[in-house]
């Protein structure tokens, strides 16, 4: 058994604490490294995490509010919350997709649990999301929306989106090791997912146009629709998300985690042969 494979074996009970401490340290270092690389040689640096969603919100608000005739109240806030929430999943899963492949040189030299790399990408995306919340606060002030106690629902939404993204990242990260076509396929999936999710449009566009009920059902069952609804309940609607939305959001997170962990654990011992 080679050194790398030995590093993947289940540690004994006496070493669990030390192993977890080591993984936590590596996770922290990787997140810090990603943060520094993202803004390296950037004049504005982390300010881009605030400016980017703001600029996108301004452009998309002009296009969709006037061309699609959206009458949603606080549309700018509705748009930016949906945009940064979907971007969190987008960034996290795109990072997880290549996480094992990009860490090949490290995996061949250091004993480290392989799950650390897809999970690290989710935490890196969450850090960027946290800075984007400054942009949300600016739009709330501009729209005259005062936060209430319901804003705490964003914590629930954030945790669920992260858990969902970890599951997806583990799943596609493992598949990409064996099937490089997964890298190209995932970009297609994300593009279709973007238009299927009401980021810049509202579900009423379907219900008011008498769209087939199956289409409305598919959109409501969409995991990201439910995560966006939780976030918008916190920042835009100022109320509690429905029990159905919360239940579906939790179910999707559990399903993604179970499948992701199962596939990752079943295939990780073969990674060394393909990276």
C-alpha positions in Angstrom: 0.0 0.0 0.0 1.5 3.3 -1.0 1.9 6.3 1.3 -1.1 8.2 -0.2 -3.4 5.2 0.2 -2.3 4.8 3.8 -3.3 8.4 4.4 -6.9 7.6 3.3 -7.4 4.7 5.7 -9.7 5.1 8.7 -7.7 6.3 11.7 -7.8 4.4 14.9 -9.9 5.8 17.8 -6.8 7.2 19.5 -5.9 9.3 16.5 -9.3 10.6 15.5 -8.9 13.9 17.5 -5.5 14.6 16.0 -6.6 13.7 12.5 -9.6 16.0 12.7 -7.4 18.8 14.1 -5.0 18.4 11.2 -7.9 18.4 8.7 -9.3 21.5 10.3 -6.0 23.3 10.1 -5.5 22.3 6.4 -9.1 23.4 5.7 -8.4 26.8 7.3 -5.1 27.2 5.4 -6.7 26.3 2.0 -9.6 28.8 2.6 -7.1 31.5 3.5 -5.0 30.7 0.4 -8.0 30.8 -1.9 -9.0 34.2 -0.5 -5.6 35.7 -1.1 -5.4 34.2 -4.6 -8.8 35.6 -5.5 -7.8 39.2 -4.9 -4.1 39.0 -5.7 -2.9 41.9 -7.8 -6.4 43.4 -7.6 -6.3 47.1 -6.8 -9.8 47.1 -5.2 -9.3 43.7 -3.7 -12.2 42.5 -1.5 -14.2 45.5 -2.5 -15.0 43.6 -5.7 -17.1 41.2 -3.6 -19.4 44.2 -2.9 -19.1 46.0 -6.3 -19.7 42.9 -8.4 -23.2 42.0 -7.1 -24.1 45.7 -7.0 -23.1 46.3 -10.7 -24.9 43.1 -11.8 -28.0 44.2 -9.9 -28.0 47.6 -11.5 -27.7 46.1 -15.0 -30.2 43.3 -14.5 -32.7 45.5 -12.8 -32.7 47.9 -15.8 -33.0 45.1 -18.3 -35.6 42.9 -16.5 -37.7 45.5 -14.7 -38.3 47.5 -17.8 -38.2 44.9 -20.6 -40.1 42.1 -18.6 -42.3 44.7 -16.9 -41.7 43.2 -13.5 -43.9 44.8 -10.9 -42.3 43.1 -7.9 -41.9 45.3 -4.9 -38.3 45.9 -4.0 -37.2 44.2 -7.2 -33.6 45.3 -6.8 -33.3 43.7 -3.4 -35.2 40.6 -4.7 -32.7 40.4 -7.6 -29.5 40.8 -5.6 -30.5 38.3 -2.9 -31.3 35.7 -5.5 -28.1 36.5 -7.5 -25.7 36.1 -4.6 -27.4 33.0 -3.2 -27.2 31.3 -6.6 -23.6 32.5 -7.0 -22.7 30.8 -3.7 -23.8 27.4 -5.0 -22.3 28.1 -8.4 -18.9 29.1 -7.0 -18.9 26.3 -4.4 -19.7 23.5 -6.9 -17.5 24.8 -9.7 -14.6 24.8 -7.2 -15.5 21.4 -5.9 -15.6 20.0 -9.4 -11.9 20.4 -10.0 -10.8 20.3 -6.4 -9.3 16.8 -6.4 -7.8 17.2 -9.8 -6.1 20.5 -8.9 -4.8 19.1 -5.6 -3.2 16.1 -7.3 0.4 17.2 -6.5 -0.4 17.7 -2.8 -2.4 14.5 -2.5 0.7 12.6 -3.8 2.9 14.1 -1.1 0.9 14.7 2.0 -1.4 12.5 4.1 -4.7 14.3 4.2 -8.3 13.3 3.9 -9.4 14.0 0.4 -12.8 15.3 1.4 -11.1 18.4 2.7 -10.6 19.8 -0.8 -14.3 19.9 -2.1 -15.4 21.1 1.3 -12.8 23.9 1.4 -14.2 25.3 -1.9 -17.7 25.6 -0.2 -16.2 27.6 2.7 -14.3 29.8 0.3 -17.5 30.6 -1.6 -19.2 31.3 1.7 -16.5 33.8 2.6 -17.2 35.6 -0.6 -20.9 35.4 0.0 -20.4 37.1 3.4 -18.8 40.1 1.8 -21.6 40.2 -0.8 -24.0 40.7 2.1 -22.6 44.3 2.4 -24.1 44.9 -1.0 -27.4 43.5 0.2 -27.3 45.9 3.1 -26.6 48.9 0.8 -29.6 47.9 -1.4 -31.8 47.5 1.6 -31.0 51.1 2.7 -31.6 52.4 -0.8 -34.9 50.6 -1.0 -36.0 51.7 2.5 -36.2 48.1 3.8 -35.5 47.8 7.5 -34.3 44.4 8.7 -36.5 42.6 11.3 -36.0 39.6 13.4 -36.8 37.5 10.3 -33.4 38.4 8.9 -32.0 35.6 11.1 -33.5 33.1 8.6 -30.5 33.8 6.3 -28.4 31.8 8.7 -30.6 28.8 8.1 -30.6 29.4 4.4 -26.8 29.7 4.3 -26.2 26.5 6.3 -28.6 24.6 4.0 -27.1 25.9 0.8 -23.6 25.1 2.1 -24.6 21.5 3.1 -26.3 21.1 -0.3 -23.2 22.4 -2.1 -20.8 20.1 -0.1 -22.9 17.1 -1.2 -22.9 18.2 -4.9 -19.2 19.1 -4.7 -18.2 15.7 -3.3 -20.3 14.0 -6.0 -19.1 15.9 -9.1 -15.6 16.3 -7.7 -15.3 12.5 -7.5 -16.8 11.9 -10.9 -14.5 14.5 -12.6 -11.5 12.5 -11.5 -12.7 9.6 -13.7 -14.7 11.4 -16.3 -13.1 14.7 -17.4 -16.2 15.4 -19.5 -17.9 16.2 -16.3 -16.1 19.5 -16.2 -17.8 20.6 -19.5 -21.2 18.9 -18.6 -21.4 20.8 -15.3 -21.2 24.2 -17.0 -24.2 23.2 -19.2 -26.1 22.0 -16.1 -25.4 25.3 -14.3 -26.6 27.4 -17.3 -29.9 25.4 -17.5 -30.2 25.7 -13.7 -29.8 29.4 -13.8 -32.8 29.9 -16.1 -34.9 27.3 -14.3 -34.4 29.2 -11.0 -36.4 32.5 -10.5 -33.3 34.7 -9.9 -34.4 37.6 -12.0 -38.0 36.5 -12.6 -40.9 35.6 -10.4 -43.0 32.5 -10.2 -46.1 34.6 -11.0 -44.9 34.8 -14.6 -45.7 31.1 -14.9 -48.9 31.1 -12.9 -50.3 34.2 -14.6 -49.5 32.8 -18.1 -51.3 29.6 -17.3 -48.2 27.5 -17.7 -48.6 23.7 -17.3 -48.8 22.7 -13.7 -45.9 20.3 -14.1 -43.7 23.3 -15.1 -44.7 25.2 -11.9 -44.1 22.0 -9.8 -40.7 21.5 -11.3 -39.7 25.0 -10.5 -41.0 24.7 -6.9 -39.2 21.4 -6.4 -35.9 23.0 -7.7 -33.5 23.0 -4.7 -32.3 26.5 -5.5 -35.8 27.9 -5.6 -36.3 26.8 -2.0 -33.0 28.2 -0.9 -33.7 31.5 -2.6 -37.1 31.7 -0.9 -35.5 31.3 2.5 -33.0 34.1 1.8 -35.7 36.3 0.4 -37.9 35.7 3.4 -35.1 37.0 5.5 -34.2 40.1 3.5 -37.1 40.9 1.1 -40.4 39.5 2.4 -39.6 40.0 6.1 -41.5 36.9 7.1 -41.1 33.3 7.9 -40.5 30.9 5.0 -43.2 28.3 4.5 -43.0 24.9 6.1 -43.0 23.3 2.6 -40.0 25.5 1.5 -38.0 24.7 4.6 -38.8 21.0 4.4 -37.8 20.7 0.7 -34.7 22.8 1.4 -33.6 20.4 4.2 -34.5 17.3 2.2 -32.5 18.4 -0.8 -29.5 19.1 1.5 -29.7 15.7 3.1 -30.1 13.9 -0.3 -27.1 15.7 -1.8 -25.0 15.0 1.3 -25.9 11.3 1.4 -25.2 10.7 -2.3 -22.1 12.9 -2.3 -20.5 11.2 0.7 -21.5 7.7 -0.6 -20.0 8.3 -4.0 -16.9 10.0 -2.7 -16.1 7.3 -0.1 -16.7 4.5 -2.6 -14.3 6.0 -5.2 -11.6 8.0 -3.3 -9.2 5.1 -3.0 -8.9 5.1 -6.8 -8.2 8.8 -7.1 -4.4 8.3 -7.0 -4.6 6.2 -10.2 -6.3 8.9 -12.2 -4.9 12.2 -11.0 
